[in-house]
Amino acid sequence: MSGWRAAVRARGRPDLPRRDGPRARVLTEEDVAEALRVCALDPVTAVLAASRLELAARAGLAAAGGQAWGFPAQGPLQAVCWSGANLVPVVPGTVAGSDAEDAIEAFAGLARVQGRRSSSIVGERTAALALWKHLSSVWPAAREVRDDQPSLAIDRDPDVAPDPQVRRATLDDLDVVLPACVRMFAEEVGYAPVATPGSAYALRVRSLVAEGRAFVHLEPRGRAVPAPVVSRGPLVAFKAELGAVAGGVAQVQGVWVAPALRGRGLAAPGMAAVVTAARRDVAPVVSLYVNAYNAPALATYRRVGFEQVGTFATVLF
């Protein structure tokens, strides 16, 4: 389920695309349906790209906030790559080894021409790391390469009873949800995003809340945390968002438990509640990916019932 797994063979200078063979092309609205059919070959792996392509199918590529690339340049598409806030290659396992290499080299050629506009390269591990190999000598140095991120999914009821206090966030919760999202982002990525009113990050969080894709467990602050913690409003004890939804898959992102409440067993019931609601109302399959070194998170997700279906990698800039 994780896409093509054959090791990419190094041939010549890795920073230069091959000059023979098919090239990639920039897709138009007319190509979006075919690109989505490519993504449907492995919907869990492709959900990040497919979510942008589904938006493009509804509202046009300009509204989706990026470009879609297809391989080969002529004929039926075999592989696609989304280039936006993230650079997301999708090379299904049905693509043979040499064609898979050609696809990645062709996508790297377009990325070189465009220059680095994405904050990350993310996707199935072999494809993402191969793409970075071709770009590493011409793009700025990566801030971090996370090369082992188990991709997990569940398509049934969770093994843990859902937390009854987890609910969809509303816009009335935004004043406490946004700071929690900023803290989660800083812990996960290593720096705090710009979250001033009207910023891209603040608008993204607001959009997820407005669309019913943000989940929270709120606690009265005086009861939940020690007295020295002073802030207005309730405490976000647990939160998670459905960051990408497409092709019958809802990918969970931004899972976070307030530091003051960690170790109290909130994460597994919270995730169970998110899985239950997402499968009931959004998509039959719920997925996520997590760093392999994050043993506590992996144990929590497996306790809920998630199973590994592949491996991702992320190159952060």
ChimeraX commands (.cxc) that place a marker at each C-alpha (Angstrom):
marker #1 position 0.00,0.00,0.00 radius 0.5
marker #1 position 2.99,2.32,0.35 radius 0.5
marker #1 position 3.74,2.96,-3.31 radius 0.5
marker #1 position 6.79,1.82,-5.28 radius 0.5
marker #1 position 9.46,0.26,-3.08 radius 0.5
marker #1 position 12.31,-0.53,-5.47 radius 0.5
marker #1 position 15.50,1.29,-4.53 radius 0.5
marker #1 position 16.31,4.17,-6.86 radius 0.5
marker #1 position 19.60,3.52,-8.62 radius 0.5
marker #1 position 22.06,6.43,-8.89 radius 0.5
marker #1 position 22.86,7.09,-12.54 radius 0.5
marker #1 position 25.12,10.00,-13.40 radius 0.5
marker #1 position 24.91,13.32,-11.58 radius 0.5
marker #1 position 21.89,13.16,-9.25 radius 0.5
marker #1 position 21.22,16.88,-9.52 radius 0.5
marker #1 position 20.57,16.75,-13.26 radius 0.5
marker #1 position 17.52,15.14,-14.87 radius 0.5
marker #1 position 18.23,12.64,-17.64 radius 0.5
marker #1 position 18.05,14.10,-21.12 radius 0.5
marker #1 position 16.63,10.99,-22.74 radius 0.5
marker #1 position 13.20,9.48,-22.21 radius 0.5
marker #1 position 9.87,11.05,-21.27 radius 0.5
marker #1 position 9.61,14.28,-19.32 radius 0.5
marker #1 position 6.99,15.58,-16.92 radius 0.5
marker #1 position 4.43,18.22,-17.80 radius 0.5
marker #1 position 2.53,20.89,-15.92 radius 0.5
marker #1 position -1.06,19.74,-15.75 radius 0.5
marker #1 position -4.14,21.77,-16.59 radius 0.5
marker #1 position -7.71,21.53,-15.35 radius 0.5
marker #1 position -8.37,19.02,-18.11 radius 0.5
marker #1 position -5.81,16.65,-16.57 radius 0.5
marker #1 position -7.10,16.77,-12.99 radius 0.5
marker #1 position -9.50,13.83,-13.25 radius 0.5
marker #1 position -6.75,11.61,-14.65 radius 0.5
marker #1 position -4.35,12.77,-11.93 radius 0.5
marker #1 position -6.92,11.80,-9.31 radius 0.5
marker #1 position -7.17,8.34,-10.87 radius 0.5
marker #1 position -3.43,7.96,-10.35 radius 0.5
marker #1 position -3.82,8.98,-6.71 radius 0.5
marker #1 position -6.66,6.49,-6.28 radius 0.5
marker #1 position -4.21,3.62,-6.88 radius 0.5
marker #1 position -2.85,4.24,-3.35 radius 0.5
marker #1 position -5.25,6.65,-1.62 radius 0.5
marker #1 position -3.59,6.61,1.82 radius 0.5
marker #1 position -0.16,7.48,0.42 radius 0.5
marker #1 position -1.56,10.03,-2.02 radius 0.5
marker #1 position -4.04,11.84,0.24 radius 0.5
marker #1 position -1.94,15.03,0.59 radius 0.5
marker #1 position -1.73,15.51,-3.18 radius 0.5
marker #1 position -5.24,14.22,-3.82 radius 0.5
marker #1 position -6.76,16.72,-1.38 radius 0.5
marker #1 position -5.34,19.59,-3.46 radius 0.5
marker #1 position -6.38,17.95,-6.71 radius 0.5
marker #1 position -9.94,17.44,-5.45 radius 0.5
marker #1 position -10.06,21.14,-4.62 radius 0.5
marker #1 position -8.75,21.87,-8.12 radius 0.5
marker #1 position -11.51,19.68,-9.57 radius 0.5
marker #1 position -14.11,21.74,-7.71 radius 0.5
marker #1 position -12.69,25.24,-7.98 radius 0.5
marker #1 position -9.77,25.19,-10.42 radius 0.5
marker #1 position -6.03,24.81,-9.99 radius 0.5
marker #1 position -5.54,28.45,-9.06 radius 0.5
marker #1 position -7.82,28.01,-6.04 radius 0.5
marker #1 position -5.86,24.90,-5.00 radius 0.5
marker #1 position -2.76,26.99,-4.37 radius 0.5
marker #1 position -0.15,25.27,-6.48 radius 0.5
marker #1 position 0.75,23.32,-9.59 radius 0.5
marker #1 position 0.14,19.71,-10.51 radius 0.5
marker #1 position 2.79,17.91,-12.52 radius 0.5
marker #1 position 2.29,14.73,-14.47 radius 0.5
marker #1 position 4.55,12.01,-15.87 radius 0.5
marker #1 position 5.11,11.27,-18.70 radius 0.5
marker #1 position 4.81,14.39,-20.83 radius 0.5
marker #1 position 2.79,12.53,-23.44 radius 0.5
marker #1 position 0.24,9.78,-23.04 radius 0.5
marker #1 position -1.61,8.41,-20.00 radius 0.5
marker #1 position -0.34,9.63,-16.63 radius 0.5
marker #1 position 1.67,7.18,-14.55 radius 0.5
marker #1 position 2.75,9.48,-11.71 radius 0.5
marker #1 position 1.90,12.94,-10.39 radius 0.5
marker #1 position 3.47,15.51,-8.12 radius 0.5
marker #1 position 1.78,18.36,-6.27 radius 0.5
marker #1 position 3.87,21.53,-5.95 radius 0.5
marker #1 position 2.49,23.99,-3.44 radius 0.5
marker #1 position 3.15,24.61,0.23 radius 0.5
marker #1 position 4.50,21.04,0.14 radius 0.5
marker #1 position 6.15,19.19,-2.73 radius 0.5
marker #1 position 4.39,15.81,-2.81 radius 0.5
marker #1 position 5.44,13.12,-5.31 radius 0.5
marker #1 position 2.98,10.30,-5.97 radius 0.5
marker #1 position 4.53,7.33,-7.78 radius 0.5
marker #1 position 2.20,4.32,-7.43 radius 0.5
marker #1 position 3.58,0.85,-6.97 radius 0.5
marker #1 position 2.28,-0.08,-10.43 radius 0.5
marker #1 position 5.07,2.03,-11.97 radius 0.5
marker #1 position 8.06,-0.15,-12.91 radius 0.5
marker #1 position 11.53,0.61,-11.51 radius 0.5
marker #1 position 13.04,2.49,-14.47 radius 0.5
marker #1 position 9.83,4.44,-15.10 radius 0.5
marker #1 position 9.71,5.34,-11.41 radius 0.5
marker #1 position 13.23,6.72,-11.67 radius 0.5
marker #1 position 12.30,8.65,-14.81 radius 0.5
marker #1 position 9.26,10.14,-13.07 radius 0.5
marker #1 position 11.28,11.38,-10.12 radius 0.5
marker #1 position 14.01,12.78,-12.37 radius 0.5
marker #1 position 11.41,14.55,-14.48 radius 0.5
marker #1 position 9.70,16.05,-11.43 radius 0.5
marker #1 position 13.11,17.17,-10.16 radius 0.5
marker #1 position 13.68,18.93,-13.46 radius 0.5
marker #1 position 10.48,20.95,-13.06 radius 0.5
marker #1 position 11.32,21.69,-9.43 radius 0.5
marker #1 position 14.74,23.00,-10.43 radius 0.5
marker #1 position 13.23,25.34,-13.00 radius 0.5
marker #1 position 10.61,26.59,-10.53 radius 0.5
marker #1 position 13.02,26.95,-7.61 radius 0.5
marker #1 position 12.20,26.06,-4.04 radius 0.5
marker #1 position 8.79,27.41,-3.11 radius 0.5
marker #1 position 7.68,24.62,-0.79 radius 0.5
marker #1 position 8.38,24.37,2.93 radius 0.5
marker #1 position 8.86,20.61,2.66 radius 0.5
marker #1 position 9.12,17.57,0.43 radius 0.5
marker #1 position 6.81,14.91,1.84 radius 0.5
marker #1 position 5.42,11.60,0.73 radius 0.5
marker #1 position 6.19,7.91,0.38 radius 0.5
marker #1 position 9.75,7.52,1.64 radius 0.5
marker #1 position 11.51,6.19,-1.45 radius 0.5
marker #1 position 9.92,8.78,-3.74 radius 0.5
marker #1 position 10.43,11.73,-1.37 radius 0.5
marker #1 position 14.06,10.91,-0.60 radius 0.5
marker #1 position 14.85,10.24,-4.26 radius 0.5
marker #1 position 13.39,13.61,-5.21 radius 0.5
marker #1 position 15.49,15.29,-2.54 radius 0.5
marker #1 position 18.59,13.48,-3.81 radius 0.5
marker #1 position 18.11,15.13,-7.18 radius 0.5
marker #1 position 17.48,18.58,-5.66 radius 0.5
marker #1 position 19.90,18.63,-2.73 radius 0.5
marker #1 position 22.79,20.11,-4.70 radius 0.5
marker #1 position 20.75,22.95,-6.22 radius 0.5
marker #1 position 18.21,23.82,-3.53 radius 0.5
marker #1 position 19.15,25.36,-0.17 radius 0.5
marker #1 position 20.20,22.90,2.53 radius 0.5
marker #1 position 17.42,21.11,4.36 radius 0.5
marker #1 position 16.82,22.09,7.95 radius 0.5
marker #1 position 15.97,18.50,8.81 radius 0.5
marker #1 position 15.37,15.20,7.01 radius 0.5
marker #1 position 12.91,12.84,8.71 radius 0.5
marker #1 position 13.49,9.65,6.79 radius 0.5
marker #1 position 11.45,7.13,8.79 radius 0.5
marker #1 position 7.83,8.06,9.40 radius 0.5
marker #1 position 5.48,5.09,9.66 radius 0.5
marker #1 position 2.25,5.67,7.74 radius 0.5
marker #1 position -0.66,4.29,9.76 radius 0.5
marker #1 position -4.31,3.72,8.91 radius 0.5
marker #1 position -7.52,2.34,10.40 radius 0.5
marker #1 position -10.72,1.39,8.57 radius 0.5
marker #1 position -12.78,0.02,11.47 radius 0.5
marker #1 position -13.99,1.00,14.90 radius 0.5
marker #1 position -11.17,1.87,17.31 radius 0.5
marker #1 position -10.02,-0.56,20.01 radius 0.5
marker #1 position -10.28,2.14,22.69 radius 0.5
marker #1 position -13.45,3.78,23.97 radius 0.5
marker #1 position -13.75,7.32,22.56 radius 0.5
marker #1 position -13.36,10.30,24.88 radius 0.5
marker #1 position -16.92,11.69,25.20 radius 0.5
marker #1 position -15.53,15.18,25.80 radius 0.5
marker #1 position -13.87,15.39,22.39 radius 0.5
marker #1 position -16.02,17.42,19.99 radius 0.5
marker #1 position -15.68,19.48,16.87 radius 0.5
marker #1 position -14.25,22.90,17.59 radius 0.5
marker #1 position -16.35,25.92,16.69 radius 0.5
marker #1 position -15.32,29.42,15.72 radius 0.5
marker #1 position -16.14,30.44,19.31 radius 0.5
marker #1 position -13.20,28.23,20.36 radius 0.5
marker #1 position -10.72,29.84,17.98 radius 0.5
marker #1 position -9.09,32.06,20.62 radius 0.5
marker #1 position -7.87,28.98,22.49 radius 0.5
marker #1 position -7.50,26.59,19.56 radius 0.5
marker #1 position -5.12,28.81,17.55 radius 0.5
marker #1 position -2.56,29.18,20.39 radius 0.5
marker #1 position -2.67,25.42,20.95 radius 0.5
marker #1 position -2.02,24.85,17.24 radius 0.5
marker #1 position 0.93,27.25,17.38 radius 0.5
marker #1 position 2.41,25.41,20.37 radius 0.5
marker #1 position 1.97,22.06,18.66 radius 0.5
marker #1 position 3.60,23.37,15.47 radius 0.5
marker #1 position 6.57,24.77,17.40 radius 0.5
marker #1 position 7.08,21.48,19.24 radius 0.5
marker #1 position 6.82,19.44,16.06 radius 0.5
marker #1 position 8.69,21.59,13.55 radius 0.5
marker #1 position 11.04,23.58,15.77 radius 0.5
marker #1 position 9.80,27.13,15.27 radius 0.5
marker #1 position 6.56,29.00,15.80 radius 0.5
marker #1 position 4.56,29.93,12.69 radius 0.5
marker #1 position 3.41,33.48,12.10 radius 0.5
marker #1 position -0.13,33.37,13.46 radius 0.5
marker #1 position -1.18,37.02,13.49 radius 0.5
marker #1 position -4.72,37.80,12.31 radius 0.5
marker #1 position -4.93,37.35,8.57 radius 0.5
marker #1 position -1.73,35.29,8.34 radius 0.5
marker #1 position -1.73,32.15,6.23 radius 0.5
marker #1 position -1.40,29.95,9.31 radius 0.5
marker #1 position -4.22,31.65,11.21 radius 0.5
marker #1 position -6.46,31.44,8.16 radius 0.5
marker #1 position -5.64,27.75,7.74 radius 0.5
marker #1 position -6.61,26.97,11.35 radius 0.5
marker #1 position -9.77,29.04,11.03 radius 0.5
marker #1 position -10.68,27.18,7.84 radius 0.5
marker #1 position -10.26,23.77,9.48 radius 0.5
marker #1 position -12.44,24.86,12.39 radius 0.5
marker #1 position -15.10,26.35,10.11 radius 0.5
marker #1 position -15.20,23.14,8.04 radius 0.5
marker #1 position -15.70,20.95,11.12 radius 0.5
marker #1 position -12.30,19.31,10.72 radius 0.5
marker #1 position -10.79,20.39,14.07 radius 0.5
marker #1 position -11.45,18.36,17.23 radius 0.5
marker #1 position -10.85,19.44,20.83 radius 0.5
marker #1 position -11.27,18.39,24.41 radius 0.5
marker #1 position -11.50,21.54,26.53 radius 0.5
marker #1 position -11.01,21.68,30.30 radius 0.5
marker #1 position -11.72,24.55,32.72 radius 0.5
marker #1 position -8.26,25.95,33.28 radius 0.5
marker #1 position -8.38,26.21,37.06 radius 0.5
marker #1 position -9.30,22.53,37.44 radius 0.5
marker #1 position -6.98,21.21,34.75 radius 0.5
marker #1 position -3.63,22.81,35.52 radius 0.5
marker #1 position -1.65,24.09,38.52 radius 0.5
marker #1 position -2.34,27.57,39.83 radius 0.5
marker #1 position 0.80,29.26,38.40 radius 0.5
marker #1 position -0.51,28.79,34.85 radius 0.5
marker #1 position -2.43,31.97,34.10 radius 0.5
marker #1 position -4.45,32.49,30.92 radius 0.5
marker #1 position -7.94,33.33,29.87 radius 0.5
marker #1 position -10.43,30.80,28.65 radius 0.5
marker #1 position -10.48,27.02,28.91 radius 0.5
marker #1 position -7.46,24.83,28.33 radius 0.5
marker #1 position -7.16,22.78,25.15 radius 0.5
marker #1 position -6.40,19.45,26.78 radius 0.5
marker #1 position -6.34,17.50,23.51 radius 0.5
marker #1 position -6.65,18.50,19.88 radius 0.5
marker #1 position -6.31,17.08,16.38 radius 0.5
marker #1 position -7.30,18.12,12.88 radius 0.5
marker #1 position -8.23,16.34,9.66 radius 0.5
marker #1 position -5.55,18.13,7.68 radius 0.5
marker #1 position -6.16,16.37,4.36 radius 0.5
marker #1 position -9.29,14.63,3.12 radius 0.5
marker #1 position -9.53,12.96,-0.29 radius 0.5
marker #1 position -10.24,9.67,-1.99 radius 0.5
marker #1 position -12.08,8.17,0.97 radius 0.5
marker #1 position -9.20,8.94,3.35 radius 0.5
marker #1 position -9.01,11.48,6.18 radius 0.5
marker #1 position -5.45,12.19,7.31 radius 0.5
marker #1 position -5.11,13.30,10.94 radius 0.5
marker #1 position -2.58,16.03,11.63 radius 0.5
marker #1 position -1.70,18.24,14.58 radius 0.5
marker #1 position -2.31,15.72,17.35 radius 0.5
marker #1 position -1.41,17.40,20.64 radius 0.5
marker #1 position -1.97,17.04,24.37 radius 0.5
marker #1 position -1.37,20.00,26.69 radius 0.5
marker #1 position 2.00,19.56,28.44 radius 0.5
marker #1 position 0.41,19.99,31.88 radius 0.5
marker #1 position -1.90,17.04,31.19 radius 0.5
marker #1 position 0.46,14.59,29.54 radius 0.5
marker #1 position 0.67,11.17,31.11 radius 0.5
marker #1 position -3.02,11.16,32.07 radius 0.5
marker #1 position -4.17,8.91,29.24 radius 0.5
marker #1 position -5.92,11.55,27.13 radius 0.5
marker #1 position -4.32,10.78,23.78 radius 0.5
marker #1 position -5.72,7.30,23.02 radius 0.5
marker #1 position -9.38,8.07,23.90 radius 0.5
marker #1 position -9.02,11.40,22.11 radius 0.5
marker #1 position -7.75,9.73,18.96 radius 0.5
marker #1 position -10.49,7.11,19.22 radius 0.5
marker #1 position -13.06,9.91,19.27 radius 0.5
marker #1 position -11.51,11.53,16.20 radius 0.5
marker #1 position -11.44,8.19,14.35 radius 0.5
marker #1 position -15.07,7.48,15.22 radius 0.5
marker #1 position -16.31,10.90,14.12 radius 0.5
marker #1 position -14.17,10.97,10.97 radius 0.5
marker #1 position -15.26,7.51,9.84 radius 0.5
marker #1 position -18.91,8.33,10.56 radius 0.5
marker #1 position -19.02,11.73,8.89 radius 0.5
marker #1 position -15.98,12.25,6.63 radius 0.5
marker #1 position -14.20,9.18,5.21 radius 0.5
marker #1 position -14.12,5.42,5.85 radius 0.5
marker #1 position -10.34,5.32,6.28 radius 0.5
marker #1 position -8.41,7.45,8.78 radius 0.5
marker #1 position -4.66,7.78,8.41 radius 0.5
marker #1 position -1.68,9.61,9.85 radius 0.5
marker #1 position 2.10,9.46,9.80 radius 0.5
marker #1 position 4.48,9.84,12.72 radius 0.5
marker #1 position 8.22,9.90,13.33 radius 0.5
marker #1 position 9.55,6.43,14.09 radius 0.5
marker #1 position 11.52,7.79,17.07 radius 0.5
marker #1 position 8.30,8.99,18.72 radius 0.5
marker #1 position 7.70,5.69,20.51 radius 0.5
marker #1 position 4.98,6.97,22.86 radius 0.5
marker #1 position 2.90,8.30,19.95 radius 0.5
marker #1 position 3.34,5.10,17.96 radius 0.5
marker #1 position 2.25,3.04,20.96 radius 0.5
marker #1 position -0.82,5.24,21.41 radius 0.5
marker #1 position -1.90,4.96,17.78 radius 0.5
marker #1 position -1.42,1.20,17.74 radius 0.5
marker #1 position -3.43,0.92,20.92 radius 0.5
marker #1 position -6.27,2.73,19.18 radius 0.5
marker #1 position -6.09,0.24,16.32 radius 0.5
marker #1 position -3.96,1.94,13.65 radius 0.5
marker #1 position -1.79,-0.39,11.58 radius 0.5
marker #1 position 1.27,0.50,9.54 radius 0.5
marker #1 position 0.60,0.52,5.79 radius 0.5
marker #1 position 3.75,2.20,4.53 radius 0.5
marker #1 position 6.49,4.68,5.38 radius 0.5
marker #1 position 6.75,8.40,4.69 radius 0.5
marker #1 position 9.69,10.78,4.71 radius 0.5
marker #1 position 9.71,14.55,5.13 radius 0.5
marker #1 position 12.44,17.00,4.13 radius 0.5
marker #1 position 11.97,20.27,6.02 radius 0.5
marker #1 position 13.32,23.63,4.88 radius 0.5
marker link #1:1,2 radius 0.2
marker link #1:2,3 radius 0.2
marker link #1:3,4 radius 0.2
marker link #1:4,5 radius 0.2
marker link #1:5,6 radius 0.2
marker link #1:6,7 radius 0.2
marker link #1:7,8 radius 0.2
marker link #1:8,9 radius 0.2
marker link #1:9,10 radius 0.2
marker link #1:10,11 radius 0.2
marker link #1:11,12 radius 0.2
marker link #1:12,13 radius 0.2
marker link #1:13,14 radius 0.2
marker link #1:14,15 radius 0.2
marker link #1:15,16 radius 0.2
marker link #1:16,17 radius 0.2
marker link #1:17,18 radius 0.2
marker link #1:18,19 radius 0.2
marker link #1:19,20 radius 0.2
marker link #1:20,21 radius 0.2
marker link #1:21,22 radius 0.2
marker link #1:22,23 radius 0.2
marker link #1:23,24 radius 0.2
marker link #1:24,25 radius 0.2
marker link #1:25,26 radius 0.2
marker link #1:26,27 radius 0.2
marker link #1:27,28 radius 0.2
marker link #1:28,29 radius 0.2
marker link #1:29,30 radius 0.2
marker link #1:30,31 radius 0.2
marker link #1:31,32 radius 0.2
marker link #1:32,33 radius 0.2
marker link #1:33,34 radius 0.2
marker link #1:34,35 radius 0.2
marker link #1:35,36 radius 0.2
marker link #1:36,37 radius 0.2
marker link #1:37,38 radius 0.2
marker link #1:38,39 radius 0.2
marker link #1:39,40 radius 0.2
marker link #1:40,41 radius 0.2
marker link #1:41,42 radius 0.2
marker link #1:42,43 radius 0.2
marker link #1:43,44 radius 0.2
marker link #1:44,45 radius 0.2
marker link #1:45,46 radius 0.2
marker link #1:46,47 radius 0.2
marker link #1:47,48 radius 0.2
marker link #1:48,49 radius 0.2
marker link #1:49,50 radius 0.2
marker link #1:50,51 radius 0.2
marker link #1:51,52 radius 0.2
marker link #1:52,53 radius 0.2
marker link #1:53,54 radius 0.2
marker link #1:54,55 radius 0.2
marker link #1:55,56 radius 0.2
marker link #1:56,57 radius 0.2
marker link #1:57,58 radius 0.2
marker link #1:58,59 radius 0.2
marker link #1:59,60 radius 0.2
marker link #1:60,61 radius 0.2
marker link #1:61,62 radius 0.2
marker link #1:62,63 radius 0.2
marker link #1:63,64 radius 0.2
marker link #1:64,65 radius 0.2
marker link #1:65,66 radius 0.2
marker link #1:66,67 radius 0.2
marker link #1:67,68 radius 0.2
marker link #1:68,69 radius 0.2
marker link #1:69,70 radius 0.2
marker link #1:70,71 radius 0.2
marker link #1:71,72 radius 0.2
marker link #1:72,73 radius 0.2
marker link #1:73,74 radius 0.2
marker link #1:74,75 radius 0.2
marker link #1:75,76 radius 0.2
marker link #1:76,77 radius 0.2
marker link #1:77,78 radius 0.2
marker link #1:78,79 radius 0.2
marker link #1:79,80 radius 0.2
marker link #1:80,81 radius 0.2
marker link #1:81,82 radius 0.2
marker link #1:82,83 radius 0.2
marker link #1:83,84 radius 0.2
marker link #1:84,85 radius 0.2
marker link #1:85,86 radius 0.2
marker link #1:86,87 radius 0.2
marker link #1:87,88 radius 0.2
marker link #1:88,89 radius 0.2
marker link #1:89,90 radius 0.2
marker link #1:90,91 radius 0.2
marker link #1:91,92 radius 0.2
marker link #1:92,93 radius 0.2
marker link #1:93,94 radius 0.2
marker link #1:94,95 radius 0.2
marker link #1:95,96 radius 0.2
marker link #1:96,97 radius 0.2
marker link #1:97,98 radius 0.2
marker link #1:98,99 radius 0.2
marker link #1:99,100 radius 0.2
marker link #1:100,101 radius 0.2
marker link #1:101,102 radius 0.2
marker link #1:102,103 radius 0.2
marker link #1:103,104 radius 0.2
marker link #1:104,105 radius 0.2
marker link #1:105,106 radius 0.2
marker link #1:106,107 radius 0.2
marker link #1:107,108 radius 0.2
marker link #1:108,109 radius 0.2
marker link #1:109,110 radius 0.2
marker link #1:110,111 radius 0.2
marker link #1:111,112 radius 0.2
marker link #1:112,113 radius 0.2
marker link #1:113,114 radius 0.2
marker link #1:114,115 radius 0.2
marker link #1:115,116 radius 0.2
marker link #1:116,117 radius 0.2
marker link #1:117,118 radius 0.2
marker link #1:118,119 radius 0.2
marker link #1:119,120 radius 0.2
marker link #1:120,121 radius 0.2
marker link #1:121,122 radius 0.2
marker link #1:122,123 radius 0.2
marker link #1:123,124 radius 0.2
marker link #1:124,125 radius 0.2
marker link #1:125,126 radius 0.2
marker link #1:126,127 radius 0.2
marker link #1:127,128 radius 0.2
marker link #1:128,129 radius 0.2
marker link #1:129,130 radius 0.2
marker link #1:130,131 radius 0.2
marker link #1:131,132 radius 0.2
marker link #1:132,133 radius 0.2
marker link #1:133,134 radius 0.2
marker link #1:134,135 radius 0.2
marker link #1:135,136 radius 0.2
marker link #1:136,137 radius 0.2
marker link #1:137,138 radius 0.2
marker link #1:138,139 radius 0.2
marker link #1:139,140 radius 0.2
marker link #1:140,141 radius 0.2
marker link #1:141,142 radius 0.2
marker link #1:142,143 radius 0.2
marker link #1:143,144 radius 0.2
marker link #1:144,145 radius 0.2
marker link #1:145,146 radius 0.2
marker link #1:146,147 radius 0.2
marker link #1:147,148 radius 0.2
marker link #1:148,149 radius 0.2
marker link #1:149,150 radius 0.2
marker link #1:150,151 radius 0.2
marker link #1:151,152 radius 0.2
marker link #1:152,153 radius 0.2
marker link #1:153,154 radius 0.2
marker link #1:154,155 radius 0.2
marker link #1:155,156 radius 0.2
marker link #1:156,157 radius 0.2
marker link #1:157,158 radius 0.2
marker link #1:158,159 radius 0.2
marker link #1:159,160 radius 0.2
marker link #1:160,161 radius 0.2
marker link #1:161,162 radius 0.2
marker link #1:162,163 radius 0.2
marker link #1:163,164 radius 0.2
marker link #1:164,165 radius 0.2
marker link #1:165,166 radius 0.2
marker link #1:166,167 radius 0.2
marker link #1:167,168 radius 0.2
marker link #1:168,169 radius 0.2
marker link #1:169,170 radius 0.2
marker link #1:170,171 radius 0.2
marker link #1:171,172 radius 0.2
marker link #1:172,173 radius 0.2
marker link #1:173,174 radius 0.2
marker link #1:174,175 radius 0.2
marker link #1:175,176 radius 0.2
marker link #1:176,177 radius 0.2
marker link #1:177,178 radius 0.2
marker link #1:178,179 radius 0.2
marker link #1:179,180 radius 0.2
marker link #1:180,181 radius 0.2
marker link #1:181,182 radius 0.2
marker link #1:182,183 radius 0.2
marker link #1:183,184 radius 0.2
marker link #1:184,185 radius 0.2
marker link #1:185,186 radius 0.2
marker link #1:186,187 radius 0.2
marker link #1:187,188 radius 0.2
marker link #1:188,189 radius 0.2
marker link #1:189,190 radius 0.2
marker link #1:190,191 radius 0.2
marker link #1:191,192 radius 0.2
marker link #1:192,193 radius 0.2
marker link #1:193,194 radius 0.2
marker link #1:194,195 radius 0.2
marker link #1:195,196 radius 0.2
marker link #1:196,197 radius 0.2
marker link #1:197,198 radius 0.2
marker link #1:198,199 radius 0.2
marker link #1:199,200 radius 0.2
marker link #1:200,201 radius 0.2
marker link #1:201,202 radius 0.2
marker link #1:202,203 radius 0.2
marker link #1:203,204 radius 0.2
marker link #1:204,205 radius 0.2
marker link #1:205,206 radius 0.2
marker link #1:206,207 radius 0.2
marker link #1:207,208 radius 0.2
marker link #1:208,209 radius 0.2
marker link #1:209,210 radius 0.2
marker link #1:210,211 radius 0.2
marker link #1:211,212 radius 0.2
marker link #1:212,213 radius 0.2
marker link #1:213,214 radius 0.2
marker link #1:214,215 radius 0.2
marker link #1:215,216 radius 0.2
marker link #1:216,217 radius 0.2
marker link #1:217,218 radius 0.2
marker link #1:218,219 radius 0.2
marker link #1:219,220 radius 0.2
marker link #1:220,221 radius 0.2
marker link #1:221,222 radius 0.2
marker link #1:222,223 radius 0.2
marker link #1:223,224 radius 0.2
marker link #1:224,225 radius 0.2
marker link #1:225,226 radius 0.2
marker link #1:226,227 radius 0.2
marker link #1:227,228 radius 0.2
marker link #1:228,229 radius 0.2
marker link #1:229,230 radius 0.2
marker link #1:230,231 radius 0.2
marker link #1:231,232 radius 0.2
marker link #1:232,233 radius 0.2
marker link #1:233,234 radius 0.2
marker link #1:234,235 radius 0.2
marker link #1:235,236 radius 0.2
marker link #1:236,237 radius 0.2
marker link #1:237,238 radius 0.2
marker link #1:238,239 radius 0.2
marker link #1:239,240 radius 0.2
marker link #1:240,241 radius 0.2
marker link #1:241,242 radius 0.2
marker link #1:242,243 radius 0.2
marker link #1:243,244 radius 0.2
marker link #1:244,245 radius 0.2
marker link #1:245,246 radius 0.2
marker link #1:246,247 radius 0.2
marker link #1:247,248 radius 0.2
marker link #1:248,249 radius 0.2
marker link #1:249,250 radius 0.2
marker link #1:250,251 radius 0.2
marker link #1:251,252 radius 0.2
marker link #1:252,253 radius 0.2
marker link #1:253,254 radius 0.2
marker link #1:254,255 radius 0.2
marker link #1:255,256 radius 0.2
marker link #1:256,257 radius 0.2
marker link #1:257,258 radius 0.2
marker link #1:258,259 radius 0.2
marker link #1:259,260 radius 0.2
marker link #1:260,261 radius 0.2
marker link #1:261,262 radius 0.2
marker link #1:262,263 radius 0.2
marker link #1:263,264 radius 0.2
marker link #1:264,265 radius 0.2
marker link #1:265,266 radius 0.2
marker link #1:266,267 radius 0.2
marker link #1:267,268 radius 0.2
marker link #1:268,269 radius 0.2
marker link #1:269,270 radius 0.2
marker link #1:270,271 radius 0.2
marker link #1:271,272 radius 0.2
marker link #1:272,273 radius 0.2
marker link #1:273,274 radius 0.2
marker link #1:274,275 radius 0.2
marker link #1:275,276 radius 0.2
marker link #1:276,277 radius 0.2
marker link #1:277,278 radius 0.2
marker link #1:278,279 radius 0.2
marker link #1:279,280 radius 0.2
marker link #1:280,281 radius 0.2
marker link #1:281,282 radius 0.2
marker link #1:282,283 radius 0.2
marker link #1:283,284 radius 0.2
marker link #1:284,285 radius 0.2
marker link #1:285,286 radius 0.2
marker link #1:286,287 radius 0.2
marker link #1:287,288 radius 0.2
marker link #1:288,289 radius 0.2
marker link #1:289,290 radius 0.2
marker link #1:290,291 radius 0.2
marker link #1:291,292 radius 0.2
marker link #1:292,293 radius 0.2
marker link #1:293,294 radius 0.2
marker link #1:294,295 radius 0.2
marker link #1:295,296 radius 0.2
marker link #1:296,297 radius 0.2
marker link #1:297,298 radius 0.2
marker link #1:298,299 radius 0.2
marker link #1:299,300 radius 0.2
marker link #1:300,301 radius 0.2
marker link #1:301,302 radius 0.2
marker link #1:302,303 radius 0.2
marker link #1:303,304 radius 0.2
marker link #1:304,305 radius 0.2
marker link #1:305,306 radius 0.2
marker link #1:306,307 radius 0.2
marker link #1:307,308 radius 0.2
marker link #1:308,309 radius 0.2
marker link #1:309,310 radius 0.2
marker link #1:310,311 radius 0.2
marker link #1:311,312 radius 0.2
marker link #1:312,313 radius 0.2
marker link #1:313,314 radius 0.2
marker link #1:314,315 radius 0.2
marker link #1:315,316 radius 0.2
marker link #1:316,317 radius 0.2
view
